[in-house]
Structure formats: C-alpha cells, structure tokens
Amino acid sequence: MYEYIKGHIADIYDDKVILECNGIGYAVFISLNTLGNISKEDEFTKLYIHEHIREDEISFYGFNQKDEREIFKDLLSISGIGPKVSLGMLSKFKINEILKYIAMGDEKALSSAPGIGKKTANRIILELKDKFKNLSILEDTTISSNDKVNNDVKDDAVAALMTLGYNYNESTQLIDKVYKQDMGVEDLIKKSLTSKDSKRKQ
C-alpha cells in the first residue's frame, strides 16, 4: 500500500498527472481541487495516494491533502459510488462544502455533482451525516446566498460547454479561469471560449 508519492510532474492532463519518481512515471488521477494546488514548475510534488485495485486494473488517485483523501475514501464506502464519481464530487465542491452539505442534509446541492442523483445523494447523507455533523471544520464554514448564485451561474456555464463537446474537467477549468464576481452565464461562456481559442493559437 502506498502512503504518498513524491516526485516531479512530467505531464498534466484534464483529470490526471504523470508523477515521475526514481525514473518511473506514475499516472495519478486527481481532482480539480488538487490540480489547482500543484504546478508543473514545482521541483517536487507530494501526493497522498489511494490505490484502487480491480481484477484487470490498478489505478492511483492522488491528493495534496490527507483530508481530501479521507473524504474520497468515505465516498467510496457508499454503495454505487466508484472512484470516478468520488473524484468528480471533489472537483465540483471544496472540502468544506461537501462536509457542510452532508451535515445539513442538502441533497439538492450534492446531486448537482456529476454522476450523483437524488437517491445517491440521500444515501451519502444517511451514511455519513453522523460522522461529519460535529466536525470543527464546519464551525467557520458559511455558504452565503451570493455564493449559491455564483455557483449556479458557473454550473450553467459548465453545462453549456459540455453540450459543445468539452468534458466536465475541461469545462470547469475554463470557467474557473475567466470567472469574475457577478458575471452572467452568457458572458462567462463567451470569455471561456475566447480563452480556449487563444490558448490553441499559442
């Protein structure tokens, strides 16, 4: 079992990095939260590893925080949730948001994550609510009405990009890159596409 891998990031993709350590390149799947906290320019990167073993495949999932890995494993313990869906939730929400939505029993918020329907959201709440409801990390976490509006705008823009053929991770990265407070959906989509076109021309 691996606790962590420390090495140099050789390549970065939408949903994974190639972490080179002692001449070996490890393909490690990561969330957007982790992606936002690492850089190819860093001399060394340390990722806490979850090793997922199936009959025909061994996959590595990496996190720059132990807390994120623990939540990932908690989500995996829920029937019907696999590693891709767990990682999608960690890409959709910050750690504090996930804990708060579970503690508050907010199935609507949880079901907005890719691959999570209302039944699965309710199952997550039922099985994990008692575990998270007293965590100190929740005490200073507030989600204002403005934050909810901003998240709705970003979600709608991501959905629009996905109808144009972009995958979820790429759409989210484009939106997060150009988003500014109080932007509308249409303006956000236009700026995201402009940003993408500019990158391709470079």
RODRENVO-28452 format. One record per residue: x, y, z of N, C-alpha, C, O in turn; residue in three letters. Coordinates in pm, whole numbers, padded with zeros to 5 digits, always signed. Layout:
XYZXYZXYZXYZALA;...
This chain:
+00085-00120+00000+00000+00000+00000+00088+00125+00000+00187+00133+00073MET;+00050+00223-00083+00125+00348-00092+00063+00453-00001-00059+00469+00002TYR;+00148+00526+00074+00100+00639+00154+00107+00767+00070+00010+00842+00064GLU;+00219+00790+00008+00231+00905-00082+00342+00878-00183+00426+00790-00165TYR;+00339+00957-00291+00447+00955-00390+00497+01098-00404+00418+01192-00420ILE;+00628+01115-00397+00689+01247-00410+00781+01246-00531+00873+01165-00540LYS;+00755+01337-00623+00838+01341-00742+00811+01466-00824+00753+01563-00775GLY;+00854+01462-00948+00838+01576-01040+00722+01549-01134+00707+01438-01185HIS;+00640+01650-01158+00528+01635-01251+00579+01645-01394+00623+01751-01438ILE;+00573+01533-01464+00621+01531-01602+00516+01581-01699+00549+01650-01796ALA;+00388+01549-01675+00278+01593-01762+00154+01616-01679+00134+01552-01575ASP;+00069+01708-01726-00059+01736-01663-00169+01723-01767-00161+01782-01875ILE;-00273+01645-01736-00388+01629-01824-00513+01681-01752-00504+01733-01641TYR;-00628+01666-01817-00753+01717-01758-00784+01653-01624-00831+01719-01532ASP;-00758+01523-01614-00800+01450-01494-00688+01375-01424-00713+01302-01328ASP;-00565+01392-01470-00455+01319-01408-00323+01389-01433-00312+01478-01517LYS;-00222+01346-01357-00085+01393-01378+00005+01271-01390-00028+01162-01342VAL;+00118+01290-01454+00223+01188-01458+00329+01233-01359+00401+01330-01383ILE;+00340+01162-01249+00433+01198-01143+00555+01107-01153+00545+00986-01131LEU;+00669+01165-01187+00791+01087-01207+00871+01078-01078+00904+01180-01017GLU;+00901+00955-01038+00978+00931-00915+01077+00819-00940+01038+00707-00974CYS;+01205+00848-00924+01311+00749-00945+01303+00683-01082+01322+00562-01096ASN;+01275+00764-01183+01273+00714-01319+01146+00643-01360+01136+00593-01472GLY;+01047+00638-01272+00919+00574-01302+00811+00681-01309+00800+00766-01220ILE;+00730+00677-01415+00621+00773-01431+00490+00711-01385+00441+00617-01446GLY;+00434+00765-01277+00308+00714-01223+00192+00800-01275+00193+00922-01260TYR;+00092+00735-01337-00029+00805-01378-00121+00814-01257-00167+00712-01206ALA;-00147+00936-01212-00224+00957-01090-00345+01045-01122-00329+01158-01167VAL;-00465+00992-01100-00586+01070-01121-00604+01167-01005-00581+01132-00889PHE;-00645+01291-01036-00657+01395-00934-00786+01473-00953-00845+01473-01061ILE;-00829+01540-00847-00945+01628-00854-00900+01767-00898-00781+01797-00899SER;-00998+01851-00934-00965+01989-00970-00914+02067-00850-00835+02160-00865LEU;-00957+02028-00729-00905+02093-00608-00755+02070-00595-00679+02163-00566ASN;-00713+01946-00617-00570+01916-00611-00496+01980-00727-00387+02034-00710THR;-00556+01975-00846-00494+02035-00964-00463+02182-00943-00360+02233-00988LEU;-00555+02251-00874-00536+02393-00850-00426+02425-00751-00387+02541-00736GLY;-00375+02323-00682-00272+02345-00580-00136+02288-00617-00045+02283-00534ASN;-00122+02244-00741+00007+02191-00785+00048+02260-00915-00034+02320-00984ILE;+00173+02250-00947+00225+02312-01068+00335+02227-01129+00414+02166-01057SER;+00339+02224-01260+00445+02151-01330+00581+02215-01305+00685+02151-01322LYS;+00578+02341-01265+00703+02414-01242+00766+02380-01106+00884+02409-01084GLU;+00688+02320-01016+00744+02284-00885+00851+02176-00900+00836+02083-00980ASP;+00959+02190-00824+01067+02091-00832+01019+01954-00785+01048+01852-00847GLU;+00944+01954-00675+00888+01829-00623+00742+01849-00584+00703+01956-00535PHE;+00662+01748-00607+00522+01749-00567+00494+01621-00488+00537+01513-00526THR;+00422+01636-00377+00388+01523-00292+00238+01499-00297+00160+01588-00264LYS;+00197+01379-00340+00056+01344-00346+00028+01224-00257+00095+01122-00267LEU;-00073+01238-00170-00117+01125-00088-00199+01032-00177-00288+01077-00249TYR;-00169+00905-00173-00218+00810-00272-00325+00717-00216-00315+00667-00104ILE;-00428+00697-00298-00522+00587-00275-00506+00491-00393-00519+00530-00509HIS;-00478+00366-00361-00458+00264-00464-00589+00186-00482-00638+00122-00389GLU;-00644+00193-00602-00771+00126-00631-00743+00004-00718-00692+00016-00829HIS;-00777-00113-00666-00743-00238-00735-00869-00307-00786-00963-00331-00710ILE;-00869-00338-00914-00975-00420-00974-00910-00542-01039-00787-00552-01043ARG;-00991-00633-01088-00937-00756-01147-00843-00728-01263-00742-00797-01280GLU;-00875-00626-01342-00798-00601-01464-00721-00469-01461-00665-00428-01563ASP;-00716-00402-01345-00653-00270-01343-00616-00228-01202-00687-00256-01105GLU;-00503-00159-01192-00464-00092-01068-00451+00057-01098-00374+00096-01186ILE;-00526+00139-01027-00526+00284-01052-00482+00358-00927-00506+00314-00814SER;-00416+00472-00950-00373+00558-00840-00455+00687-00842-00475+00748-00947PHE;-00501+00728-00725-00571+00855-00708-00492+00937-00607-00462+00890-00497TYR;-00459+01061-00644-00371+01141-00561-00435+01269-00511-00521+01328-00576GLY;-00391+01310-00391-00449+01427-00324-00338+01504-00254-00248+01444-00195PHE;-00345+01637-00260-00240+01712-00193-00271+01734-00046-00188+01788+00028ASN;-00392+01692-00002-00427+01697+00140-00478+01560+00186-00550+01491+00113GLN;-00441+01524+00308-00491+01398+00363-00643+01402+00382-00711+01302+00363LYS;-00695+01520+00419-00839+01533+00441-00917+01501+00314-01021+01436+00319ASP;-00866+01546+00201-00934+01519+00074-00933+01369+00045-01033+01314-00002GLU;-00822+01304+00074-00816+01159+00051-00914+01085+00142-00977+00989+00099ARG;-00927+01129+00267-01018+01062+00359-01163+01076+00315-01241+00981+00325GLU;-01199+01194+00267-01336+01213+00216-01358+01127+00092-01465+01069+00076ILE;-01259+01120+00005-01265+01034-00112-01294+00890-00071-01380+00824-00131PHE;-01223+00841+00030-01243+00703+00077-01380+00685+00143-01443+00580+00130LYS;-01425+00790+00214-01559+00783+00273-01666+00771+00165-01761+00694+00178ASP;-01650+00847+00058-01746+00841-00052-01743+00705-00120-01846+00653-00161LEU;-01623+00648-00133-01610+00514-00193-01683+00408-00111-01723+00305-00165LEU;-01700+00432+00017-01765+00334+00103-01917+00327+00079-01984+00236+00127SER;-01969+00425+00005-02112+00430-00024-02143+00341-00143-02077+00351-00247ILE;-02241+00254-00130-02280+00164-00238-02318+00243-00363-02396+00338-00356SER;-02262+00203-00475-02295+00268-00602-02203+00381-00640-02218+00438-00749GLY;-02108+00417-00553-02014+00525-00584-01876+00468-00607-01818+00404-00520ILE;-01823+00493-00727-01689+00448-00762-01590+00563-00754-01628+00675-00721GLY;-01463+00537-00785-01360+00640-00773-01380+00759-00866-01348+00872-00829PRO;-01430+00736-00986-01450+00847-01080-01557+00943-01028-01541+01065-01036LYS;-01665+00887-00975-01772+00972-00922-01725+01047-00796-01755+01165-00779VAL;-01651+00979-00711-01596+01043-00591-01505+01159-00628-01511+01266-00568SER;-01421+01136-00728-01329+01240-00773-01407+01356-00836-01369+01472-00820LEU;-01516+01323-00906-01598+01428-00965-01660+01518-00859-01670+01639-00879GLY;-01700+01460-00747-01756+01540-00639-01650+01630-00577-01678+01744-00542MET;-01528+01579-00564-01419+01659-00510-01371+01765-00608-01304+01861-00569LEU;-01405+01749-00735-01376+01852-00834-01485+01958-00835-01459+02075-00860SER;-01606+01915-00807-01721+02006-00806-01722+02097-00683-01751+02216-00694LYS;-01691+02040-00568-01701+02114-00442-01567+02121-00370-01481+02035-00388PHE;-01551+02224-00288-01440+02230-00194-01471+02133-00079-01586+02094-00059LYS;-01368+02095-00004-01386+02000+00105-01490+02050+00204-01580+01975+00244ILE;-01479+02177+00246-01573+02232+00344-01716+02228+00293-01809+02206+00370ASN;-01734+02250+00164-01869+02248+00107-01930+02109+00115-02046+02093+00151GLU;-01850+02007+00081-01901+01870+00089-01944+01836+00231-02052+01782+00253ILE;-01858+01868+00327-01889+01838+00467-02015+01911+00512-02098+01854+00583LEU;-02028+02036+00472-02143+02115+00514-02272+02063+00449-02375+02052+00516LYS;-02267+02031+00320-02387+01981+00253-02433+01849+00315-02553+01826+00332TYR;-02337+01764+00349-02374+01636+00413-02432+01660+00551-02536+01603+00586ILE;-02365+01745+00631-02411+01772+00767-02549+01837+00768-02629+01814+00859ALA;-02578+01920+00665-02706+01990+00657-02814+01906+00588-02931+01943+00586MET;-02772+01793+00530-02868+01710+00459-02916+01773+00329-03031+01754+00290GLY;-02829+01848+00262-02866+01920+00139-02850+01830+00018-02746+01833-00049ASP;-02952+01750-00011-02945+01656-00124-02941+01728-00258-02881+01678-00353GLU;-03005+01845-00266-03007+01919-00392-02867+01962-00433-02829+01950-00550LYS;-02791+02012-00337-02655+02056-00367-02567+01936-00406-02495+01942-00506ALA;-02574+01829-00329-02491+01712-00357-02525+01650-00493-02436+01605-00564LEU;-02654+01649-00529-02695+01585-00654-02659+01667-00776-02680+01622-00888SER;-02605+01788-00757-02559+01868-00871-02421+01823-00918-02375+01867-01024SER;-02355+01737-00842-02225+01683-00883-02246+01577-00991-02348+01509-00991ALA;-02151+01563-01084-02167+01466-01193-02175+01323-01141-02093+01281-01059PRO;-02276+01250-01189-02291+01110-01150-02364+01087-01020-02381+00973-00978GLY;-02409+01196-00955-02480+01185-00827-02627+01223-00847-02659+01339-00870ILE;-02716+01124-00837-02859+01150-00842-02913+01173-00702-02838+01167-00604GLY;-03042+01200-00693-03102+01228-00562-03095+01108-00468-03071+01124-00349LYS;-03115+00987-00523-03110+00868-00438-02970+00849-00381-02953+00817-00263LYS;-02870+00869-00465-02732+00854-00419-02697+00963-00319-02628+00938-00219THR;-02743+01086-00345-02718+01197-00253-02779+01166-00116-02716+01192-00013ALA;-02900+01113-00115-02965+01077+00012-02889+00965+00083-02880+00964+00206ASN;-02834+00872+00005-02757+00763+00065-02629+00817+00129-02591+00774+00238ARG;-02565+00912+00063-02444+00975+00119-02477+01043+00251-02405+01027+00350ILE;-02585+01120+00252-02626+01191+00373-02658+01093+00485-02616+01111+00599ILE;-02733+00988+00452-02774+00890+00552-02655+00822+00618-02653+00802+00739LEU;-02555+00787+00536-02443+00708+00588-02329+00792+00647-02251+00741+00727GLU;-02320+00920+00608-02206+01000+00653-02243+01119+00741-02155+01181+00801LEU;-02372+01151+00751-02412+01270+00825-02365+01268+00969-02311+01367+01018LYS;-02386+01158+01038-02347+01150+01180-02196+01163+01198-02149+01214+01299ASP;-02122+01117+01099-01976+01123+01108-01926+01267+01097-01827+01303+01161LYS;-01993+01348+01017-01944+01481+00988-02010+01593+01068-01957+01704+01072PHE;-02123+01568+01131-02202+01678+01186-02132+01754+01298-02164+01871+01321LYS;-02038+01690+01368-01972+01758+01479-01829+01800+01448-01756+01841+01539ASN;-01788+01792+01324-01651+01828+01290-01628+01978+01306-01712+02058+01265LEU;-01516+02015+01366-01485+02156+01390-01467+02232+01260-01483+02354+01256SER;-01433+02161+01152-01410+02228+01023-01537+02296+00974-01530+02386+00891ILE;-01653+02254+01025-01780+02312+00982-01811+02443+01053-01892+02522+01002LEU;-01751+02469+01167-01791+02580+01250-01772+02715+01182-01853+02806+01200GLU;-01664+02729+01105-01635+02857+01043-01674+02858+00897-01636+02950+00824ASP;-01750+02760+00852-01785+02749+00711-01926+02803+00689-02022+02752+00747THR;-01938+02906+00606-02068+02960+00572-02079+02968+00421-01982+03000+00352THR;-02197+02938+00371-02221+02947+00227-02331+03050+00207-02449+03021+00230ILE;-02295+03169+00165-02390+03279+00154-02479+03263+00032-02452+03181-00056SER;-02586+03343+00029-02677+03339-00086-02605+03383-00212-02633+03332-00321SER;-02511+03478-00199-02434+03523-00316-02347+03411-00370-02334+03394-00491ASN;-02288+03333-00278-02206+03219-00320-02290+03119-00399-02244+03064-00499ASP;-02414+03096-00352-02500+03000-00420-02536+03048-00559-02539+02969-00654LYS;-02564+03179-00573-02595+03236-00704-02476+03222-00798-02492+03182-00914VAL;-02357+03255-00748-02236+03244-00829-02212+03100-00873-02174+03076-00988ASN;-02234+03004-00783-02216+02864-00816-02317+02819-00922-02283+02740-01010ASN;-02441+02870-00915-02542+02835-01014-02502+02886-01152-02519+02816-01252ASP;-02449+03008-01157-02405+03065-01285-02292+02981-01344-02293+02951-01463VAL;-02197+02945-01262-02085+02864-01308-02131+02725-01353-02083+02673-01453LYS;-02225+02667-01279-02277+02535-01316-02346+02540-01452-02329+02450-01535ASP;-02426+02645-01476-02496+02658-01604-02397+02675-01719-02417+02622-01827ASP;-02289+02751-01694-02189+02773-01797-02113+02644-01828-02084+02614-01944ALA;-02081+02568-01723-02014+02438-01742-02103+02345-01825-02055+02279-01917VAL;-02231+02341-01792-02325+02255-01866-02331+02295-02014-02338+02209-02102ALA;-02328+02426-02039-02332+02474-02177-02207+02432-02255-02217+02391-02371ALA;-02091+02441-02192-01967+02400-02258-01967+02250-02286-01916+02206-02389LEU;-02024+02174-02196-02028+02029-02216-02117+01992-02335-02093+01891-02401MET;-02221+02072-02362-02304+02046-02480-02228+02077-02609-02265+02030-02716THR;-02121+02156-02596-02038+02188-02712-01925+02087-02733-01846+02100-02827LEU;-01918+01987-02646-01821+01880-02665-01705+01878-02568-01622+01787-02573GLY;-01697+01976-02479-01591+01974-02378-01629+01878-02266-01747+01862-02234TYR;-01528+01812-02205-01560+01725-02092-01577+01808-01966-01550+01928-01965ASN;-01621+01742-01857-01653+01816-01735-01532+01887-01678-01540+02005-01643TYR;-01419+01818-01667-01300+01878-01607-01250+01996-01688-01215+02100-01632ASN;-01247+01982-01821-01201+02091-01907-01295+02210-01897-01250+02325-01892GLU;-01426+02184-01896-01524+02292-01886-01507+02369-01755-01510+02492-01753SER;-01490+02295-01646-01476+02359-01515-01350+02444-01509-01351+02554-01454THR;-01241+02393-01565-01115+02469-01565-01129+02598-01645-01081+02702-01603GLN;-01195+02591-01761-01214+02710-01844-01298+02814-01770-01266+02933-01772LEU;-01405+02769-01706-01493+02861-01635-01421+02926-01517-01428+03047-01499ILE;-01351+02845-01438-01281+02897-01320-01172+02997-01359-01143+03090-01285ASP;-01113+02975-01476-01003+03061-01521-01048+03204-01550-00976+03299-01521LYS;-01168+03219-01607-01213+03352-01652-01320+03413-01562-01354+03530-01578VAL;-01373+03335-01468-01487+03383-01389-01449+03501-01300-01344+03503-01236TYR;-01538+03600-01298-01529+03713-01207-01663+03735-01141-01767+03697-01195LYS;-01661+03795-01024-01782+03815-00946-01893+03879-01028-01870+03975-01101GLN;-02013+03824-01016-02135+03879-01077-02139+03869-01229-02218+03939-01293ASP;-02057+03784-01288-02066+03762-01433-02192+03683-01464-02234+03598-01386MET;-02253+03712-01581-02368+03636-01626-02325+03512-01701-02208+03499-01740GLY;-02418+03420-01722-02386+03293-01788-02335+03315-01929-02233+03259-01969VAL;-02406+03397-02006-02369+03418-02147-02229+03478-02160-02149+03433-02241GLU;-02200+03580-02079-02069+03644-02082-01960+03547-02040-01851+03547-02096ASP;-01991+03465-01941-01894+03367-01891-01860+03263-01998-01744+03224-02012LEU;-01960+03218-02071-01938+03120-02179-01852+03182-02289-01757+03119-02336ILE;-01885+03304-02330-01809+03371-02437-01662+03388-02399-01573+03361-02480LYS;-01638+03432-02276-01499+03454-02233-01424+03321-02221-01304+03316-02247LYS;-01493+03216-02182-01430+03085-02171-01388+03034-02308-01278+02982-02324SER;-01475+03049-02406-01444+03004-02542-01333+03088-02603-01248+03037-02675LEU;-01334+03219-02574-01227+03307-02622-01094+03266-02563-00993+03263-02633THR;-01095+03235-02434-00973+03189-02366-00920+03061-02427-00799+03046-02446SER;-01010+02968-02457-00971+02840-02518-00912+02861-02655-00810+02800-02689LYS;-00974+02948-02737-00925+02974-02872-00787+03038-02868-00700+03006-02949ASP;-00768+03131-02773-00638+03198-02760-00529+03097-02724-00418+03106-02775SER;-00561+03003-02639-00464+02901-02598-00424+02814-02715-00307+02777-02729LYS;-00520+02780-02800-00491+02694-02915-00399+02762-03016-00319+02696-03082ARG;-00411+02896-03026-00331+02970-03124-00186+02986-03081-00098+03010-03164LYS;-00163+02974-02951-00026+02992-02900+00069+02880-02942+00187+02882-02907GLN;
